[in-house]
Amino acid sequence: MASSNNKTYGKWRGVGWDVVPLNTTRHRYFVSGKAFCYGGMKLFVQVEKPPPPPRAAPVKSGAPRTSYRTTFVLPLAFAIGAVWDSFLRVMG
């Protein structure tokens, strides 16, 4: 049976402007004070703990990523190729 005898929560302003703080973890049942609950006008609210905040994304450094290969090996290969090309031109 619907009952609205316990009016201990929130501020009842009427016309849909009721304010109910949902700041504690628990089950709450709300019914209409004008017996509309007999027609199915009931509300059940289950207040749960908020989820933990998301973890922060890792901070990326502003410096571009370079590897040993791009900073040393490739320029060395081009230098060796240039010297080899010069050697072949002198010998040929």
C-alpha positions in Angstrom: 0.0 0.0 0.0 1.4 3.4 -0.9 2.0 5.8 1.9 3.5 9.2 2.1 3.6 9.6 5.9 7.4 9.9 6.1 8.2 13.4 4.6 11.7 13.8 6.1 13.7 14.2 2.9 14.1 17.3 0.7 11.9 20.3 0.0 8.5 19.8 -1.4 7.5 22.7 -3.6 4.9 20.9 -5.7 4.2 21.0 -9.4 7.4 18.9 -10.2 9.8 21.3 -8.5 10.6 19.0 -5.5 14.3 19.0 -4.4 15.8 15.9 -2.8 19.5 15.7 -2.0 21.0 12.3 -3.0 24.2 12.6 -1.0 24.1 9.3 1.0 24.5 5.8 -0.2 21.1 4.0 0.3 17.8 3.0 -1.3 15.0 5.6 -1.4 11.4 5.3 -2.3 9.2 8.2 -3.3 5.5 8.2 -3.7 2.9 10.8 -4.6 1.3 12.6 -1.8 -2.1 12.8 -3.6 -2.5 9.0 -3.9 -1.3 8.9 -7.5 0.9 6.0 -6.3 -2.2 3.7 -6.6 -2.0 4.4 -10.4 1.7 3.5 -10.5 3.3 6.8 -9.8 6.2 5.6 -7.6 9.9 6.2 -7.8 12.7 4.0 -6.5 16.2 5.5 -6.3 19.4 3.5 -5.5 22.2 5.9 -4.6 25.6 4.3 -5.0 29.1 5.4 -4.2 30.7 7.4 -7.0 33.4 5.5 -9.0 37.0 6.4 -8.4 38.4 9.2 -10.5 40.2 8.1 -13.7 44.0 7.9 -13.6 45.8 10.7 -15.3 47.3 10.1 -18.7 51.1 9.8 -18.8 52.9 13.0 -19.6 54.7 13.0 -22.9 57.9 15.0 -23.3 58.1 17.8 -25.8 61.3 16.5 -27.3 60.9 14.4 -30.5 61.8 10.8 -30.3 65.1 9.9 -32.0 67.0 6.7 -32.0 70.6 5.8 -32.3 70.1 4.7 -35.9 68.7 8.1 -37.1 71.2 10.3 -35.3 74.4 8.4 -36.0 74.2 5.4 -38.3 72.3 7.0 -41.3 74.5 10.0 -41.6 77.6 7.7 -41.3 76.2 5.5 -44.1 75.7 8.6 -46.4 79.2 9.8 -45.6 80.7 6.3 -46.4 78.7 6.3 -49.6 79.9 9.7 -50.6 83.6 8.7 -49.9 83.1 5.5 -51.9 81.6 7.3 -54.8 84.5 9.8 -54.8 87.0 6.9 -54.7 85.3 5.2 -57.6 85.4 8.4 -59.7 89.1 8.9 -59.0 89.9 5.3 -59.8 87.8 5.0 -62.9 
